[in-house]
Amino acid sequence: MPAIIIDKKKVVFEGNKSILQVAHKAGIYIPHLCYHPQFDSVSEVRSLEKIFQGGVAHYGKEGEKFEGCSLCVVEIQGREGVFQSCRMVAEDGMNVCTDSPNVKRDRQSSLAKIFETHPHACLLCPEAEGCDRKVCSPQINQEERCCSKFGICELQKVTEFIGINMGLPRYIPLNSPVIDNEPLFLRDYKLCIGCLRCVNVCKHVKGIDALGFIINKEGHVVVGSKEPTLKESGCQFCGYCVEVCPTGALTDKVASVGKRELFLVPCKNNCPCEIDVPRYIRFIKEGDFENALRVIYEKVPFPEVLGRVCFHPCETSCRRGNLDQPVAICALKRAAANRSGTCVFPSNVRKKVKKKWKVAVIGSGPAGLSASYYLDIFGYSVTVFEASPKIGGMLWMGIPPYRLPRDVLNRDIKLIVNPGIEVETNHRVDSLRDLFSAGFEAIFVAVGAYKGRRLDIPGEAIEGVMEGVAFLKDVNSGHHVPIGKSVAIIGGGNVAVDSARSALRLGAREITIFYRRTRSEITAFEEEIEGALEEGIKIEYQVGPKKIEKVNGRLMVEFVRMHMGDLDASRRRSPTPIKGSEFRLDFDSVITAIGQTSIIPDGIDTTFNDGIETKVNPAKGVYVGGDLLTGPGTVIEAIMSGRKGAILIDKFLEREGDTDPLFAEHETVRFNTDNDNIYMDRDRSLMPALSAQERACSFSEINLGLDEQTAIAEAQRCLECDLRFQIKPPFLPPESYLLLTEENIHDISEAEGVYLLYDEHKKLYQITGVENIRQALMEEYRKEGALRYFSYKEEPMFTSKESQLIQQYVKKHGDLPPGNKEMDDLF
């Protein structure tokens, strides 16, 4: 195989590669800014006649060649001058030098040219490290200071590697614009260094070619979009350009540096169960509904149920919504379950050898069944105890069939309750002691919240006044419930709206929901409220009941209007009755739905804190979850609670906490393919549904689901925000690590300063300022832990330097270094 010599080191390579590529593959750093590891090479790109920055056209001569940053120059033995290593093809036998005096001089000259039009005063400031760039002690003008990426900026790191011994020129602003009036991205062209990475990644990686450049009459590279706006230019808002930008010229409008994926893939990170939304949508986009369903099953065991009743916070946060309308994520989850054909749960993920431990689950609602599902996967013998004759908890008891058909619910439950899970219905557990006596080593309690709260007003015990959950349970069980023609619903949650819509289907024709707060504070799902209004149900806001009486066989309710006062404990404005505003209305029936509570078995400490991490009895392994823990919540929150409960029990019994079964293989990301295109001009797919007139006469399901082709078309609207994190990171200058050995420490002076400790993977663990670096490092060495490397800086103001370096770490990672967690209160 061919080989070249780089700085006296022999490097073997194959294929047609540039010297820069060969060097980087061998771990030899050559500074660069226009090249990026995601590119096969620095492609030949030519200037355009015209580009746009914020709708303003800029003109130049078309077809001019991009010369590059010239920071990657090297010398080649036997050839005069220096050569750009990104453009020079490696040839067998070449002898390359990357750090000769000529090379260093050329790089510094090229670097100075870049900084002529890029603000850089902070690079020369001794107080810059950790500075927030807002309050400037040397009182340098704002436009001359570096941007908010200082400390994590690639240009800065390259500059530190090359050095600025020759000094830097005075910054000459070009009056370039800041474009902040377009979706998702902020473009600060005064920070652009014309490296063309954004142009190359858009054209050669994404395959869109929405960006371009011109060379103006002063010889400066000017980058912009090909049309006045990004959307008109064909931009698909993938964010690849932001990932490769070496400065702060391209940034996301809403993002945190340390927790970027949390902000930039919000559909996944706002899902209580952390379903990998982009991944299953990508499978649907490819027509692979089976693997899409497998991805969903990795995090939840109720895909068909959630495809109908989830309140989909993923859609509220979907970044596509900043452009037009969010992707119909919930409908696509339902499509994956409906279109995959058969049950696809891979049975081989369950442990073939059962563990010795027995676990009891009290309650068969979404929390209890989810805990059972994961405990069974982990290999435990699971027994579910359910007080009712049916399993499913509030899924069958509280959600009407027009939202959740019973055959759909039964299909999801059938998949969960396999031969490895024993279910005992009509079995109320009143004491945990009985279960421990029966040999269970851990218990998950998820009894739900199905006992309705009282109004505490005169007359609520009169015949004809019903509690909402009990009413829904009777209706959903098929019992005959006489309701009459006129019905009052007291409350504003989902139970209230479900009760109103169920009453309509039982024959009531005058139905009014009375809610004591305002429209913006009602807690029922928006689509359920809109559905009720379409069906002719009325809602009266800021009205509360005072008393109920029986008058001539009718229920007379006295109401009072409410004034919204100060914030209460729930952080909502407290409704206060308006004196003299009372009025009376009569009804055939009244349904109260103002909240629910739980019936707690003996042995549960009712003072436990919110949060699934709470162990009620650590010695016994008792865990609580679902509505019992948090109060009435949503189905997906209950499912999340059950999964976390199973994980905690696994940690308690086996110290494993094996949390993430993989049912569908992670696909290889293929950039620049036909299937990579996103349909920017496509409207959100509408869910086909029964008309309001058709709904009123039966409990038939309202929403009918997306067909296969519509689901694929909707999936093609997804921006695939997660793929940007598959872009390779830039090849940065090497850090100055030393092995944590006695020999290396012995050579360090006993000076004041800061030392940094790293683990075996060279990940920063701890930053510490001390009076004696050598002594402190020797103490760290004697601990004989997992830390393998260190670096240090001599600094008389070591406490200030420590603070600055920690702030810089937090700015990059969004958290303190692991070894500095005890300083959490200070940062």
KOLKE-572306 format. One record per residue (C-alpha): residue in three letters; z, y, x. Coordinates in steps of 0.02 Angstrom, whole numbers, padded with zeros to 5 digits, always signed. Layout:
BEGIN
ALAZYX/...
# end
This chain:
BEGIN
MET+00000+00000+00000/PRO-00034+00178+00060/ALA+00110+00279+00129/ILE+00145+00456+00189/ILE+00281+00529+00299/ILE+00388+00664+00218/ASP+00515+00747+00332/LYS+00511+00594+00447/LYS+00538+00475+00301/LYS+00405+00346+00259/VAL+00362+00345+00074/VAL+00251+00211-00004/PHE+00152+00257-00158/GLU+00011+00194-00267/GLY-00123+00276-00371/ASN-00193+00450-00365/LYS-00038+00557-00344/SER+00000+00730-00277/ILE+00117+00752-00129/LEU+00243+00830-00249/GLN+00240+00680-00364/VAL+00259+00558-00219/ALA+00404+00658-00148/HIS+00497+00669-00313/LYS+00478+00485-00350/ALA+00559+00453-00181/GLY+00701+00573-00222/ILE+00643+00707-00101/TYR+00657+00879-00179/ILE+00519+01007-00156/PRO+00550+01169-00251/HIS+00432+01208-00395/LEU+00425+01298-00563/CYS+00251+01272-00635/TYR+00257+01082-00614/HIS+00363+00972-00728/PRO+00395+00783-00723/GLN+00326+00765-00901/PHE+00153+00812-00838/ASP+00046+00687-00744/SER-00006+00831-00634/VAL-00027+01018-00646/SER-00181+01015-00756/GLU-00322+01135-00726/VAL-00298+01271-00857/ARG-00404+01427-00871/SER-00366+01596-00943/LEU-00423+01652-01115/GLU-00504+01814-01163/LYS-00363+01855-01286/ILE-00185+01802-01328/PHE-00053+01873-01447/GLN+00127+01922-01421/GLY+00211+01965-01585/GLY+00044+01997-01671/VAL-00015+02116-01533/ALA-00172+02062-01442/HIS-00181+02062-01252/TYR-00348+02048-01163/GLY-00408+01982-00996/LYS-00555+01899-00914/GLU-00591+01726-00985/GLY-00600+01575-00871/GLU-00493+01634-00725/LYS-00398+01501-00630/PHE-00208+01487-00632/GLU-00145+01491-00454/GLY+00030+01422-00484/CYS+00201+01478-00423/SER+00166+01427-00240/LEU+00348+01376-00215/CYS+00301+01195-00180/VAL+00208+01233-00018/VAL+00220+01111+00127/GLU+00143+01091+00299/ILE+00031+00943+00342/GLN+00021+00888+00522/GLY-00151+00919+00595/ARG-00198+01052+00467/GLU-00176+01239+00481/GLY-00077+01339+00355/VAL+00028+01285+00207/PHE-00029+01191+00052/GLN+00031+01179-00128/SER+00103+01003-00139/CYS+00071+00997-00327/ARG-00117+01013-00297/MET-00137+00918-00134/VAL-00177+00735-00163/ALA-00073+00617-00056/GLU-00177+00520+00072/ASP-00125+00370+00173/GLY-00054+00422+00341/MET-00015+00603+00298/ASN+00134+00679+00390/VAL+00215+00812+00281/CYS+00349+00939+00324/THR+00441+01025+00180/ASP+00562+01140+00272/SER+00475+01220+00421/PRO+00501+01407+00457/ASN+00325+01444+00393/VAL+00359+01349+00232/LYS+00525+01438+00204/ARG+00447+01608+00236/ASP+00304+01575+00114/ARG+00421+01515-00022/GLN+00532+01668-00006/SER+00381+01780-00017/SER+00320+01691-00175/LEU+00495+01699-00248/ALA+00503+01886-00218/LYS+00339+01907-00311/ILE+00411+01815-00462/PHE+00565+01926-00464/GLU+00464+02087-00462/THR+00447+02071-00651/HIS+00598+01962-00692/PRO+00776+02035-00708/HIS+00882+01968-00566/ALA+01025+02085-00520/CYS+01156+01951-00558/LEU+01085+01837-00422/LEU+01144+01962-00292/CYS+01312+02001-00373/PRO+01468+01919-00295/GLU+01557+01927-00464/ALA+01418+01842-00562/GLU+01482+01664-00573/GLY+01560+01640-00744/CYS+01518+01818-00800/ASP+01465+01836-00981/ARG+01328+01963-00938/LYS+01400+02086-01065/VAL+01535+02180-00968/CYS+01467+02222-00795/SER+01589+02280-00660/PRO+01451+02349-00545/GLN+01382+02440-00699/ILE+01204+02375-00680/ASN+01086+02421-00821/GLN+01074+02286-00955/GLU+00886+02262-00930/GLU+00911+02222-00745/ARG+01041+02087-00775/CYS+01002+01903-00788/CYS+00999+01822-00960/SER+01127+01714-01049/LYS+01062+01558-00961/PHE+01133+01619-00796/GLY+01229+01474-00717/ILE+01120+01342-00801/CYS+00951+01422-00765/GLU+00822+01319-00671/LEU+00748+01475-00590/GLN+00921+01519-00525/LYS+00948+01345-00452/VAL+00777+01348-00368/THR+00816+01520-00298/GLU+00982+01461-00226/PHE+00892+01313-00145/ILE+00756+01420-00065/GLY+00876+01560-00020/ILE+00850+01748-00030/ASN+00875+01796+00151/MET+00730+01915+00139/GLY+00812+02002-00008/LEU+00734+02028-00178/PRO+00625+02173-00237/ARG+00681+02299-00366/TYR+00646+02240-00543/ILE+00499+02328-00625/PRO+00503+02300-00815/LEU+00335+02270-00897/ASN+00397+02322-01070/SER+00359+02147-01134/PRO+00414+02113-01315/VAL+00552+02005-01385/ILE+00484+01906-01533/ASP+00627+01867-01652/ASN+00542+01876-01822/GLU+00466+01701-01825/PRO+00551+01537-01875/LEU+00660+01432-01760/PHE+00617+01506-01589/LEU+00657+01665-01495/ARG+00524+01721-01369/ASP+00585+01847-01241/TYR+00428+01885-01141/LYS+00518+01999-01017/LEU+00597+01837-00950/CYS+00431+01745-00939/ILE+00376+01707-00760/GLY+00203+01644-00809/CYS+00232+01465-00750/LEU+00125+01397-00894/ARG+00239+01249-00926/CYS+00241+01294-01110/VAL+00051+01304-01114/ASN+00034+01135-01027/VAL+00163+01043-01132/CYS+00085+01109-01293/LYS-00090+01058-01240/HIS-00066+00899-01139/VAL+00097+00824-01208/LYS+00101+00878-01390/GLY-00088+00890-01402/ILE-00088+01048-01508/ASP-00150+01185-01389/ALA-00070+01329-01485/LEU-00029+01431-01330/GLY-00131+01511-01194/PHE-00131+01646-01060/ILE-00231+01789-00990/ILE-00225+01876-00822/ASN-00214+02062-00852/LYS-00289+02200-00745/GLU-00129+02211-00640/GLY-00149+02027-00598/HIS+00001+01968-00701/VAL-00004+01807-00802/VAL+00030+01849-00985/VAL+00073+01702-01100/GLY+00062+01704-01290/SER-00002+01618-01445/LYS-00187+01600-01482/GLU-00169+01683-01652/PRO-00053+01822-01713/THR+00083+01699-01769/LEU+00138+01529-01708/LYS+00096+01447-01874/GLU-00080+01522-01874/SER-00100+01456-01696/GLY-00064+01278-01753/CYS+00114+01269-01685/GLN+00209+01118-01751/PHE+00380+01185-01701/CYS+00420+01030-01598/GLY+00522+01127-01470/TYR+00439+01045-01319/CYS+00400+01217-01247/VAL+00584+01265-01253/GLU+00632+01104-01163/VAL+00518+01138-01014/CYS+00544+01327-00998/PRO+00632+01361-00831/THR+00707+01527-00887/GLY+00776+01604-01047/ALA+00604+01658-01106/LEU+00595+01523-01241/THR+00754+01479-01334/ASP+00808+01409-01501/LYS+00872+01535-01626/VAL+01016+01424-01680/ALA+01086+01310-01545/SER+01234+01284-01432/VAL+01196+01249-01250/GLY+01327+01113-01232/LYS+01295+01028-01399/ARG+01110+01060-01421/GLU+01066+00897-01507/LEU+01202+00927-01636/PHE+01116+01089-01685/LEU+00935+01040-01656/VAL+00936+00873-01749/PRO+01044+00933-01895/CYS+00984+00801-02019/LYS+01063+00664-01915/ASN+01216+00761-01863/ASN+01255+00830-02037/CYS+01247+00656-02113/PRO+01427+00597-02135/CYS+01371+00422-02082/GLU+01262+00484-01938/ILE+01109+00390-01999/ASP+00966+00411-01875/VAL+00861+00507-01999/PRO+00713+00555-01886/ARG+00698+00374-01827/TYR+00684+00296-02000/ILE+00568+00435-02059/ARG+00456+00400-01909/PHE+00444+00217-01962/ILE+00396+00271-02137/LYS+00266+00389-02064/GLU+00189+00235-01981/GLY+00197+00136-02144/ASP+00334+00022-02074/PHE+00458+00025-02219/GLU+00548-00132-02162/ASN+00603-00061-01995/ALA+00645+00103-02080/LEU+00766+00007-02191/ARG+00838-00083-02041/VAL+00880+00085-01961/ILE+00972+00138-02119/TYR+01070-00025-02123/GLU+01136+00010-01948/LYS+01248+00145-02022/VAL+01263+00110-02209/PRO+01257-00045-02320/PHE+01201+00048-02477/PRO+01023+00110-02449/GLU+00965+00096-02630/VAL+01124+00174-02698/LEU+01119+00320-02574/GLY+00934+00346-02609/ARG+00989+00396-02784/VAL+01164+00472-02777/CYS+01186+00546-02603/PHE+01215+00734-02602/HIS+01102+00739-02447/PRO+01179+00872-02332/CYS+01040+00817-02213/GLU+00913+00907-02323/THR+01016+01066-02334/SER+01011+01080-02145/CYS+00833+01014-02116/ARG+00743+01132-01994/ARG+00581+01113-02093/GLY+00671+01215-02227/ASN+00659+01367-02111/LEU+00470+01356-02125/ASP+00446+01311-02309/GLN+00546+01169-02391/PRO+00654+01034-02314/VAL+00591+00856-02300/ALA+00638+00747-02450/ILE+00752+00639-02343/CYS+00851+00559-02484/ALA+00693+00510-02578/LEU+00625+00432-02417/LYS+00784+00329-02398/ARG+00753+00261-02573/ALA+00571+00229-02531/ALA+00619+00129-02377/ALA+00729+00017-02483/ASN+00604+00001-02625/ARG+00446-00024-02521/SER+00509-00143-02387/GLY+00477-00288-02504/THR+00627-00402-02481/CYS+00804-00392-02418/VAL+00786-00361-02232/PHE+00966-00370-02174/PRO+00958-00470-02011/SER+01088-00605-02036/ASN+01090-00650-01851/VAL+01191-00494-01809/ARG+01345-00572-01885/LYS+01458-00658-01760/LYS+01420-00845-01760/VAL+01598-00885-01708/LYS+01726-00806-01824/LYS+01874-00718-01747/LYS+02046-00786-01782/TRP+02104-00631-01874/LYS+02108-00613-02063/VAL+02085-00440-02140/ALA+02123-00387-02318/VAL+02027-00248-02404/ILE+02104-00173-02560/GLY+01971-00097-02672/SER+01786-00138-02689/GLY+01715+00036-02702/PRO+01596+00109-02572/ALA+01735+00129-02443/GLY+01806-00046-02467/LEU+01638-00134-02470/SER+01577-00037-02318/ALA+01733-00085-02220/SER+01706-00266-02274/TYR+01523-00260-02220/TYR+01564-00203-02043/LEU+01717-00312-02024/ASP+01609-00461-02071/ILE+01479-00408-01941/PHE+01618-00397-01812/GLY+01666-00577-01852/TYR+01825-00561-01955/SER+01872-00664-02108/VAL+01877-00535-02247/THR+01953-00545-02420/VAL+01924-00405-02545/PHE+02051-00378-02684/GLU+01987-00286-02838/ALA+02095-00244-02990/SER+01945-00231-03108/PRO+01837-00373-03172/LYS+01686-00300-03079/ILE+01661-00249-02900/GLY+01587-00082-02852/GLY+01730+00036-02894/MET+01673+00210-02946/LEU+01492+00160-02913/TRP+01489+00064-03077/MET+01641+00142-03158/GLY+01597+00325-03134/ILE+01409+00344-03105/PRO+01300+00327-03261/PRO+01149+00209-03261/TYR+01025+00353-03281/ARG+01074+00403-03103/LEU+01113+00229-03035/PRO+01036+00080-03127/ARG+01148-00072-03125/ASP+01015-00188-03054/VAL+00999-00070-02906/LEU+01187-00068-02878/ASN+01196-00257-02893/ARG+01059-00281-02763/ASP+01153-00178-02634/ILE+01318-00265-02673/LYS+01239-00438-02666/LEU+01180-00403-02489/ILE+01355-00352-02434/VAL+01455-00489-02520/ASN+01389-00639-02426/PRO+01478-00807-02397/GLY+01579-00727-02256/ILE+01670-00611-02377/GLU+01786-00677-02511/VAL+01810-00568-02666/GLU+01954-00584-02789/THR+01925-00482-02947/ASN+02059-00448-03078/HIS+02183-00450-02934/ARG+02290-00294-02923/VAL+02388-00275-02761/ASP+02554-00189-02792/SER+02634-00223-02623/LEU+02564-00240-02448/ARG+02707-00356-02402/ASP+02630-00495-02506/LEU+02469-00484-02405/PHE+02558-00492-02239/SER+02655-00642-02302/ALA+02489-00724-02344/GLY+02434-00712-02161/PHE+02329-00554-02156/GLU+02346-00462-01991/ALA+02268-00298-02046/ILE+02240-00210-02211/PHE+02116-00077-02263/VAL+02171+00014-02421/ALA+02033+00100-02520/VAL+02093+00101-02699/GLY+01995+00258-02743/ALA+02044+00400-02858/TYR+02008+00349-03036/LYS+02162+00412-03129/GLY+02118+00575-03215/ARG+02225+00730-03194/ARG+02309+00806-03346/LEU+02271+00979-03414/ASP+02455+01005-03451/ILE+02417+01101-03612/PRO+02476+01067-03789/GLY+02371+00943-03885/GLU+02283+00848-03745/ALA+02355+00683-03811/ILE+02274+00706-03983/GLU+02149+00573-04036/GLY+01974+00625-03987/VAL+02027+00701-03821/MET+01966+00586-03683/GLU+01986+00586-03494/GLY+01819+00593-03401/VAL+01832+00441-03285/ALA+01901+00332-03425/PHE+01760+00392-03539/LEU+01627+00352-03407/LYS+01706+00182-03373/ASP+01697+00136-03557/VAL+01518+00198-03573/ASN+01461+00111-03413/SER+01546-00051-03471/GLY+01441-00049-03630/HIS+01587-00013-03747/HIS+01556+00084-03907/VAL+01626+00260-03886/PRO+01622+00370-04044/ILE+01580+00544-03982/GLY+01518+00645-04131/LYS+01388+00783-04126/SER+01482+00925-04040/VAL+01574+00895-03876/ALA+01673+01007-03757/ILE+01683+00958-03574/ILE+01825+01037-03474/GLY+01790+01043-03287/GLY+01653+01080-03161/GLY+01635+00928-03049/ASN+01515+00782-03052/VAL+01624+00686-03175/ALA+01613+00832-03296/VAL+01423+00843-03284/ASP+01402+00654-03293/SER+01513+00651-03447/ALA+01411+00788-03530/ARG+01245+00702-03495/SER+01314+00533-03551/ALA+01377+00611-03713/LEU+01201+00675-03746/ARG+01134+00498-03728/LEU+01266+00436-03850/GLY+01199+00551-03985/ALA+01293+00716-03961/ARG+01182+00868-03984/GLU+01296+01018-03954/ILE+01375+00996-03783/THR+01458+01134-03684/ILE+01540+01124-03513/PHE+01684+01247-03492/TYR+01724+01291-03311/ARG+01860+01412-03260/ARG+01773+01476-03103/THR+01603+01553-03068/ARG+01430+01475-03050/SER+01438+01487-02860/GLU+01602+01390-02856/ILE+01558+01244-02968/THR+01575+01082-02870/ALA+01448+00971-02959/PHE+01285+00935-02867/GLU+01153+01068-02894/GLU+01021+00945-02955/GLU+01143+00873-03082/ILE+01182+01046-03149/GLU+00997+01087-03162/GLY+00964+00921-03247/ALA+01100+00955-03375/LEU+01030+01127-03412/GLU+00854+01056-03434/GLU+00924+00933-03561/GLY+00998+01074-03665/ILE+01179+01063-03609/LYS+01265+01232-03601/ILE+01387+01292-03467/GLU+01517+01427-03497/TYR+01591+01499-03338/GLN+01761+01582-03310/VAL+01835+01501-03465/GLY+01988+01388-03474/PRO+02079+01297-03616/LYS+02253+01350-03676/LYS+02287+01222-03813/ILE+02205+01094-03926/GLU+02244+01067-04111/LYS+02181+00952-04248/VAL+02116+01057-04394/ASN+02032+00974-04545/GLY+01984+00823-04440/ARG+01908+00930-04302/LEU+01974+00974-04129/MET+02010+01160-04119/VAL+02017+01220-03938/GLU+02088+01389-03893/PHE+02006+01458-03735/VAL+02045+01608-03627/ARG+01927+01702-03513/MET+01967+01710-03328/HIS+01970+01844-03195/MET+01935+01785-03016/GLY+02080+01838-02906/ASP+02132+01806-02725/LEU+02092+01651-02622/ASP+02202+01501-02660/ALA+02249+01349-02553/SER+02075+01274-02577/ARG+01998+01433-02504/ARG+01924+01477-02673/ARG+01967+01626-02781/SER+02108+01589-02901/PRO+02062+01606-03086/THR+02185+01715-03183/PRO+02187+01724-03375/ILE+02132+01891-03449/LYS+02261+01946-03575/GLY+02192+01964-03751/SER+02028+01871-03715/GLU+02073+01713-03812/PHE+01946+01635-03930/ARG+01937+01471-04030/LEU+01798+01341-04050/ASP+01799+01174-04141/PHE+01723+01008-04083/ASP+01711+00825-04129/SER+01768+00770-03956/VAL+01842+00846-03799/ILE+01822+00767-03627/THR+01933+00826-03485/ALA+01871+00809-03307/ILE+01974+00919-03190/GLY+02000+00794-03049/GLN+02070+00624-03008/THR+02216+00547-02915/SER+02252+00375-02843/ILE+02373+00239-02892/ILE+02452+00194-02725/PRO+02516+00017-02688/ASP+02694-00006-02627/GLY+02707+00005-02438/ILE+02592+00154-02416/ASP+02671+00312-02347/THR+02605+00450-02459/THR+02634+00583-02326/PHE+02491+00527-02212/ASN+02375+00662-02147/ASP+02192+00682-02191/GLY+02071+00595-02073/ILE+02026+00413-02056/GLU+02107+00408-01884/THR+02277+00402-01971/LYS+02366+00235-01958/VAL+02496+00220-02094/ASN+02589+00083-02003/PRO+02529+00056-01824/ALA+02637-00096-01797/LYS+02562-00183-01948/GLY+02384-00118-01939/VAL+02375-00033-02108/TYR+02233+00090-02128/VAL+02181+00196-02276/GLY+02011+00264-02322/GLY+01898+00333-02458/ASP+01963+00444-02597/LEU+02141+00382-02568/LEU+02138+00469-02400/THR+02038+00626-02436/GLY+02046+00649-02623/PRO+01891+00632-02733/GLY+01737+00640-02622/THR+01557+00585-02615/VAL+01486+00410-02599/ILE+01420+00436-02423/GLU+01586+00507-02365/ALA+01672+00352-02434/ILE+01548+00240-02343/MET+01582+00333-02181/SER+01768+00312-02210/GLY+01746+00124-02232/ARG+01644+00106-02073/LYS+01771+00204-01971/GLY+01911+00101-02046/ALA+01825-00059-01991/ILE+01802+00011-01815/LEU+01987+00057-01804/ILE+02040-00115-01864/ASP+01926-00195-01734/LYS+02006-00087-01600/PHE+02179-00130-01664/LEU+02152-00318-01667/GLU+02026-00350-01529/ARG+02021-00185-01432/GLU+01833-00182-01456/GLY+01778-00056-01587/ASP+01598-00120-01578/THR+01521+00015-01686/ASP+01333+00018-01677/PRO+01236-00139-01720/LEU+01051-00120-01680/PHE+00941-00193-01818/ALA+00776-00108-01769/GLU+00720-00091-01589/HIS+00707+00086-01523/GLU+00524+00126-01517/THR+00440+00195-01361/VAL+00397+00377-01386/ARG+00210+00403-01373/PHE+00165+00584-01345/ASN-00003+00660-01392/THR-00059+00527-01516/ASP-00149+00547-01682/ASN+00009+00492-01772/ASP+00109+00627-01682/ASN+00036+00765-01789/ILE+00145+00854-01915/TYR+00069+00918-02076/MET+00119+01100-02080/ASP+00014+01146-02233/ARG+00085+01008-02345/ASP+00208+01051-02484/ARG+00363+00946-02514/SER+00326+00794-02621/LEU+00397+00807-02796/MET+00501+00664-02863/PRO+00418+00595-03022/ALA+00543+00595-03164/LEU+00562+00569-03351/SER+00544+00724-03457/ALA+00699+00805-03533/GLN+00648+00737-03703/GLU+00630+00559-03637/ARG+00799+00567-03550/ALA+00903+00615-03702/CYS+00874+00456-03800/SER+00922+00323-03671/PHE+01014+00285-03510/SER+00850+00242-03421/GLU+00839+00302-03240/ILE+00780+00482-03232/ASN+00703+00488-03058/LEU+00564+00361-03033/GLY+00544+00361-02843/LEU+00401+00399-02724/ASP+00257+00277-02711/GLU+00207+00213-02539/GLN+00069+00338-02502/THR+00173+00486-02562/ALA+00319+00429-02454/ILE+00207+00417-02301/ALA+00135+00589-02338/GLU+00311+00662-02354/ALA+00367+00579-02191/GLN+00220+00665-02105/ARG+00303+00832-02143/CYS+00451+00791-02030/LEU+00457+00902-01875/GLU+00528+00756-01773/CYS+00657+00870-01696/ASP+00734+00726-01597/LEU+00579+00692-01492/ARG+00605+00848-01387/PHE+00754+00758-01309/GLN+00634+00625-01244/ILE+00551+00757-01135/LYS+00597+00717-00955/PRO+00723+00837-00878/PRO+00664+00948-00736/PHE+00686+00887-00558/LEU+00821+01006-00498/PRO+00878+01045-00321/PRO+01003+00920-00253/GLU+01189+00955-00266/SER+01294+00955-00107/TYR+01400+00799-00138/LEU+01513+00718-00008/LEU+01588+00545-00021/LEU+01773+00554-00058/THR+01827+00476+00108/GLU+01965+00516+00230/GLU+01837+00557+00365/ASN+01747+00686+00258/ILE+01909+00767+00200/HIS+01977+00777+00378/ASP+01839+00899+00429/ILE+01882+01025+00291/SER+01986+01178+00335/GLU+02156+01206+00257/ALA+02092+01357+00162/GLU+02110+01421-00014/GLY+01970+01374-00131/VAL+01904+01263-00269/TYR+01857+01079-00261/LEU+01749+00981-00384/LEU+01769+00793-00411/TYR+01629+00678-00472/ASP+01625+00497-00533/GLU+01516+00357-00464/HIS+01368+00423-00565/LYS+01391+00597-00489/LYS+01445+00669-00654/LEU+01568+00812-00637/TYR+01744+00759-00685/GLN+01863+00897-00630/ILE+01867+01075-00563/THR+02027+01132-00474/GLY+02078+01287-00379/VAL+02209+01263-00243/GLU+02292+01350-00096/ASN+02248+01210+00025/ILE+02084+01118-00007/ARG+02108+00983+00125/GLN+02284+00938+00069/ALA+02236+00933-00116/LEU+02083+00824-00084/MET+02185+00704+00022/GLU+02304+00684-00125/GLU+02154+00647-00238/TYR+02090+00519-00112/ARG+02257+00427-00108/LYS+02252+00404-00298/GLU+02112+00275-00273/GLY+02034+00305-00442/ALA+01854+00295-00501/LEU+01807+00464-00425/ARG+01684+00442-00282/TYR+01616+00613-00232/PHE+01673+00791-00206/SER+01611+00964-00162/TYR+01709+01122-00124/LYS+01700+01310-00104/GLU+01818+01413+00005/GLU+01877+01560-00098/PRO+02032+01671-00077/MET+02026+01714-00263/PHE+02029+01530-00305/THR+02107+01546-00479/SER+01970+01665-00532/LYS+01836+01554-00455/GLU+01909+01401-00543/SER+01902+01493-00710/GLN+01723+01550-00679/LEU+01662+01374-00636/ILE+01749+01298-00787/GLN+01673+01429-00901/GLN+01503+01390-00827/TYR+01528+01204-00862/VAL+01583+01239-01041/LYS+01430+01349-01065/LYS+01318+01205-01015/HIS+01407+01057-01095/GLY+01503+01135-01240/ASP+01666+01056-01182/LEU+01787+01055-01036/PRO+01763+00934-00889/PRO+01854+00771-00929/GLY+01986+00802-00794/ASN+02024+00976-00861/LYS+02061+00929-01041/GLU+02243+00983-01024/MET+02177+01162-01007/ASP+02102+01157-01181/ASP+02216+01294-01248/LEU+02155+01415-01113/PHE+01971+01397-01154/
# end
